[in-house]
């Protein structure tokens, strides 16, 4: 068989890129099986009255996913992308089964440990593979398509599981959908996904430094420890992106764990709660089809800043609203702000990181970003137990606004706006 030549670009790799978009939609679907049902399960079947106790599953998910993200990048650089992806899907298979059969809350926490490993390995790897294939010119578009597929699938699954739960009960019907996603994702990854590490090597061989000298210190031969410190602290763009990513997912942990409970305080039906739980990731997912390529044209920094401030305004509206319409507006606004930030942060990491250590930089960024789930679970639960749901949401709105200001002050533009001659 004649080997397929290695070329960079979305058009040159359209079939494989499209397959990876579909695979990441399935990754999002596995996550989405919990968004509507699990907070209600904690309250109604396991009778967890304290918010902090109820959010232990998000804490377990966030800690595990954050750590797995870091190792996923390192393993993908050393052993290839496809093996990491396949292992991630194997870990997904027990998750819905544990949720279906759980006799006590410890099983749910254990399921979310496995879910964190699954999401860290599969989502990180599909991100890395798409960056490999796309090359530098359309990185924002590539990340927009990747994240749009994943989070639109989260939304559709949250909506579907809300209706399944309303009709058939909280268990087992909603989680059978997650089981089907995991089986299909494993099959596609084993049979049809191809390795992309050679694309990263091709880009590394043709890599050119910035003309402003900004990245002269970020050469190809960095150790794991150097990649960690540059991404976390030293480089202003990489570290600004890491803190913004953490705060963004702090918000998402809040939305996942507490918003369904907030909506239920009005006596709202499970089906209507499912609509609200789905609206935010739906706008987030579809919005990235616009914001990803927009960041390729306009640059990354200002889009990230505006997105964080938009999220802060949306959270404040969640805290003061008490009707379906008010929360729907807030959910759409939160989704729009997140869409501005999510693919743009990943594209900024890809802009700065050298192809030789880019997978590790993505892993470190996603370590901090998904650590936000754990921080959000602890902080939101503590504040809600201490001062109430609405006060907790308002405090996190203030933290989100502060994060946007950090980006505005500290981050440099990683992808200058493209000017038409």
Secondary structure, DSSP 8 states (H G I E B T S, - for coil): --------STTTTHHHHHHHHHHHHHHHHHHHTTTTHHHHHHHHTS---SHHHHTHHHHHHHHHHHHHHHHHHHHHHHH-HHHHHHHHHHHHHHHHHHHHH-SSHHHHHHHHHHHHHHHHHHHHHHHHHHHHHH-STTHHHHHHHHHHHHHHHHHHHHHHHHHHHHHH-SSSHHHHHHHHHHHHHHHHHHHT----HHHHHHHHHT----TT-TTTT--S---HHHHHHIIIIISHHHHHHHHHHHHHHHHHHHIIIIIHHHHHTTT--HHHHHHHHHHHHHHHHHHHHHHHHHHHHH-SHHHHHHHHHHHHHHHHHHHH--SHHHHHHHHHHHHHHHHHHHHHHHHHHHHHS-TTTHHHHHHHHHHHHHHHHHHHHHHHHHHHHHH-HHHHHHHHHHHHHHHHHHHHHH---SS------
